[in-house]
Amino acid sequence: MAKVFVVEDNPTIIKTIRTELAKWKHTIITVKDWDHVADEVEEANPDLILFDITLPTFDGFYWISAVRQITKAPIIVISATDIDSNIMHAIASGADDYIMKPFSTAVLLAKIQALLRRSQEPANVDNLNWDTNNLNWDTNNLNSLTNELTTPKGSVQLSPTESALLGVLITHLNQMVTKEQLLEWLWQGGKFLNDNTLNVNISRLRSKLATVNLNDNLRTERGIGYRLVTRHAK
């Protein structure tokens, strides 16, 4: 059972979402004042947020950026706008996943359940050691509960998705992890995922690593996958 905040102004879509999520005992909260969306989200303290892009006041990109400053809750964008031209903007603003209108409620539910699991516990990946909440490489530490990366150059707050990605790469340090493996471990094999989501999340993780001079440690194996390397790796 989770608390889901729905930032959507279409009554029909709200009703559809409410009906589907009620089957799983999730609580639905909607916007009361479109001038104070971020304040309402902060007060509600939801477990997950659904965001439309076209809204009565500021657009969804604006509110996603504002909300991401006050909560680490997973965000799914629901929009009728073209996915290729907007997915990068939405995820760069702080969203974790994206679904197009009209959408299947089964797919939406699958995305919601996957993100809720990922935000509430470390990734359940075979052969990974999650016995500790702290994952280390070199002089850097990732707390998989708070999603905070601590380094000699400072600390970085990651989203649940970024933290899960980095956690997998840390536990496979200096090893190449394929895109297929990441999709299988973190996104149910990519069945409900647009392929760009992985690329954009890696890009966003790399940007945050850059703030503490670690972006060069995240290597791209072109067309295959990614590798996190130690300080002295070539």
For each residue, the residues with C-beta under 8 A, 3 or more apart:
1: 24 25 26 27
2: 26 27 46 47 48 112 116
3: 26 27 29 44 45 46 47 48
4: 17 21 26 27 28 29 46 47 48 49 50 112
5: 29 30 40 41 44 46 48 49 50 73
6: 14 17 18 28 29 30 31 49 50
7: 31 37 41 49 50 51 52 55 60 63
8: 13 14 17 30 31 50 51 52 78
9: 31 34 52 55 56
10: 13 14 52
11: 14 15
12: 15 16
13: 8 10 16 17 52 78 101
14: 6 8 10 11 17 18 28 30
15: 11 12 18 19
16: 12 13 19 20 105
17: 4 6 8 13 14 20 21 28 50 105 108
18: 6 14 15 21 22 28
19: 15 16 22 23
20: 16 17 23 24 105 108 109
21: 4 17 18 24 26 28 109 112
22: 18 19 25 26 28
23: 19 20
24: 1 20 21 109
25: 1 22
26: 1 2 3 4 21 22 112
27: 1 2 3 4
28: 4 6 14 17 18 21 22
29: 3 4 5 6 40 44 46
30: 5 6 8 14
31: 6 7 8 9 34 37 40
32: 40
33: 36 37 40
34: 9 31 37 55 56 57
35: 57
36: 33 39 40
37: 7 31 33 34 40 41 55 57 58 63 66 67
38: 41 42 63 66 67 69 70
39: 36 42 43
40: 5 29 31 32 33 36 37 43 44
41: 5 7 37 38 44 46 49 67 70 71
42: 38 39 45 70 71
43: 39 40
44: 3 5 29 40 41
45: 3 42 71
46: 2 3 4 5 29 41 49 71 73
47: 2 3 4 73 74 116 119 120
48: 2 3 4 5 73 74 75 76 112 115 116 119
49: 4 5 6 7 41 46 67 71 73 74 75 76
50: 4 5 6 7 8 17 75 76 78 112
51: 7 8 60 63 64 75 76 77 78 90 95
52: 7 8 9 10 13 55 60 77 78 79
53: 59 60 61 77 79 81 86 90
54: 59 60 79 80 81
55: 7 9 34 37 52 58 59 60 63
56: 9 34
57: 34 35 37
58: 37 55 62 63
59: 53 54 55 62 63
60: 7 51 52 53 54 55 63 64 77 79 90
61: 53 64 65 89 90 93
62: 58 59 65 66
63: 7 37 38 51 55 58 59 60 66 67
64: 51 60 61 67 68 75 77 90 93 94 95
65: 61 62 68 69 93 94
66: 37 38 62 63 69 70
67: 37 38 41 49 63 64 70 71 75 94
68: 64 65 71 75 93 94 159
69: 38 65 66
70: 38 41 42 66 67
71: 41 42 45 46 49 67 68
72: 119 147 157 159 160
73: 5 46 47 48 49 119
74: 47 48 49 96 97 115 116 118 119 159 160 161
75: 48 49 50 51 64 67 68 94 95 96 97
76: 48 49 50 51 95 96 97 98 99 108 111 112 115
77: 51 52 53 60 64 86 87 90 91 95 97 98 99
78: 8 13 50 51 52 99 100 101 103 108
79: 52 53 54 60 86 90 98 100 101
80: 54 100 101
81: 53 54 85 86
82: 85 86
83: 86 87 98 100 194 196
84: 87 196
85: 81 82 89
86: 53 77 79 81 82 83 89 90 98
87: 77 83 84 90 91 98 194 196 197 200
88: 91 92 196 200
89: 61 85 86 92 93
90: 51 53 60 61 64 77 79 86 87 93 95 98
91: 77 87 88 94 95 96 98 197 200 201 204
92: 88 89 200 203 204
93: 61 64 65 68 89 90
94: 64 65 67 68 75 91 159
95: 51 64 75 76 77 90 91 98
96: 74 75 76 91 115 159 160 161 201
97: 74 75 76 77 111 115 161 193 197
98: 76 77 79 83 86 87 90 91 95 194 197
99: 76 77 78 103 107 108 111
100: 78 79 80 83 103
101: 13 78 79 80
102:
103: 78 99 100 107 108
104: 107 108
105: 16 17 20 108 109
106: 109 110
107: 99 103 104 110 111 192
108: 17 20 76 78 99 103 104 105 111 112
109: 20 21 24 105 106 112 113
110: 106 107 113 114 188 191 192
111: 76 97 99 107 108 114 115 192
112: 2 4 21 26 48 50 76 108 109 115 116
113: 109 110 116 117
114: 110 111 117 118 187 188 192
115: 48 74 76 96 97 111 112 118 119 160 161
116: 2 47 48 74 112 113 119 120
117: 113 114 120 121 124
118: 74 114 115 121 123 160 161 164 186
119: 47 48 72 73 74 115 116 160
120: 47 116 117
121: 117 118 124
122: 130 133 144 145 164 167
123: 118 128 130 164 167 168 185 186
124: 117 121 130
125: 128 130 168 171 185
126:
127:
128: 123 125 167 168 171
129: 132 171
130: 122 123 124 125 144 167
131:
132: 129 135
133: 122 143 144 145
134: 141 142 143 144
135: 132 141 142 144 167 170 171
136: 140 141 142 170
137: 140 170 173 228 230
138: 230 231
139: 151 152
140: 136 137 149 150 151 152 214
141: 134 135 136 149 150 151
142: 134 135 136 147 148 149 150 158 163 166 167 170
143: 133 134 146 147 148 149 150
144: 122 130 133 134 135 147 163 167
145: 122 133
146: 143
147: 72 142 143 144 157 158 159 160 162 163
148: 142 143 155 156 157 158
149: 140 141 142 143 155 156 157 158 163 166 208 209 212
150: 140 141 142 143 155
151: 139 140 141 154 155 156 212 214
152: 139 140
153: 211 212 213 214
154: 151 211 212
155: 148 149 150 151 212
156: 148 149 151 208 209 211 212
157: 72 147 148 149
158: 142 147 148 149 162 163 166 205 208
159: 68 72 74 94 96 147 162 163 204
160: 72 74 96 115 118 119 147 163 164
161: 74 96 97 115 118 164 165 186 201
162: 147 158 159 165 166 201 204 205 208
163: 142 144 147 149 158 159 160 166 167
164: 118 122 123 160 161 167 168 186
165: 161 162 168 169 182 186 201 202 205
166: 142 149 158 162 163 169 170 205 228
167: 122 123 128 130 135 142 144 163 164 170 171
168: 123 125 128 164 165 171 172 177 182 185 186
169: 165 166 172 173 177 218 226 227 228
170: 135 136 137 142 166 167 173 228
171: 125 128 129 135 167 168
172: 168 169 175 177 228
173: 137 169 170 228 229 230
174: 227 228 229 230 233
175: 172 227
176: 221 224 225 226 227
177: 168 169 172 181 182 225 226 227
178: 181 182 224 225
179: 182 183 198 224 225 226
180: 183 184 190 225
181: 177 178 184 185 225
182: 165 168 177 178 179 185 186 187 198 225 226
183: 179 180 186 187 189 190 193 198
184: 180 181 187 188 189 190
185: 123 125 168 181 182
186: 118 123 161 164 165 168 182 183
187: 114 182 183 184 190 191 192 193 197 198
188: 110 114 184 191 192 193
189: 183 184
190: 180 183 184 187 193 195 198
191: 110 187 188
192: 107 110 111 114 187 188
193: 97 183 187 188 190 197 198
194: 83 87 98 197
195: 190 198 199
196: 83 84 87 88 199 200
197: 87 91 97 98 187 193 194 200 201
198: 179 182 183 187 190 193 195 201 202
199: 195 196 202 203
200: 87 88 91 92 196 197 203 204
201: 91 96 161 162 165 197 198 204 205
202: 165 198 199 205 206 218 220 226
203: 92 199 200 206 207
204: 91 92 159 162 200 201 207 208
205: 158 162 165 166 201 202 208 209 218
206: 202 203 209 210 215 218
207: 203 204 210 211 215
208: 149 156 158 162 204 205 211
209: 149 156 205 206 212 214 215 217 218
210: 206 207 213 214 215
211: 153 154 156 207 208
212: 149 151 153 154 155 156 209
213: 153 210 216
214: 140 151 153 209 210 217 218
215: 206 207 209 210 218
216: 213 219
217: 209 214 228 229 230 231 233
218: 169 202 205 206 209 214 215 226 227 228
219: 216 226 227 228 229
220: 202 226
221: 176 224 225 226 227
222:
223:
224: 176 178 179 221
225: 176 177 178 179 180 181 182 221
226: 169 176 177 179 182 202 218 219 220 221
227: 169 174 175 176 177 218 219 221
228: 137 166 169 170 172 173 174 217 218 219
229: 173 174 217 219 233
230: 137 138 173 174 217 233
231: 138 217
232:
233: 174 217 229 230
234:
